[in-house]
Amino acid sequence: MSHALYRLGRFAARRPWTVIGTWTLVALVVVGASVSFGRDLEDSFEAPGLDSTAALGLLTSTGSDAAGPTAQIVLTPHDGSSFFTSKQAQTALANVRASAVRLPNVLGASDPSAVLLNGPEAATADGSVSPDGRVALIRLQYRVIDELDAEDLDNLKQLVADLDVASPLQVELNGDLFAAFEESQTGIGEMPGAVFAHLVAFDGIVHGWDLATSTGQPWNPPDALVADLDAFARSAISTDMRADAGFGPERQADANARLIDRLVAFAGRPT
């Protein structure tokens, strides 16, 4: 083998242009064959036959793979009435939804007011209205994140702020849009880690209750955690902070209410 390689190397050294020309010709033949008979190269991470591949194909076919962040509008009648029976609440719900879909960069929104036309059971099964009819949920779908900015969040907040003070509905907001564009009120290092952790946990517990209630799901976080957050919230969240933090006026919970119900009542949710 070494002798053959030696002879090949010696031949290449003695006839360089012959070797270069030969390799150039071979390269031209290979490239020409690829252009004439080959297929376009693909850089794909797909693995045929996997459930994830099938799911991605379904999302792509519906355009959902290009969907951006979402936002949720949680609504409940101030007077404790039900969306199932109160025409005033149903009309106000439809008006909020109509205003929301007109916001810039909103691709679409769920329509609990339309689902209510099919009856309470349909609205509950759809997840648009809680089983007791006291909470409705409008889900907004926005364009991809690269086409959005903080103004889109401001527009959504302004929609709620512009609601007539006489509106029969209390409105709360949450969702991915807040995580993308909500600015922190304090700089890095200005908030102790324990306080930050309590704020994050408190926000998660309350908004978890919003979503669970609107979709008819149970929400039973550990009592020890809820009790700790309740004590923290009552000492840290003042009346002046409520509007900026997205919480309504404190409500009175029943004397025998669960700890989680007392906490969300403090956050301004009806229980």
Summary of the structure (lengths in Angstrom):
residues: 271
radius of gyration: 30.2
end to end distance: 87.1
largest distance: 101.9
contacts: 689
relative contact order: 0.10
helix: 54%
strand: 10%
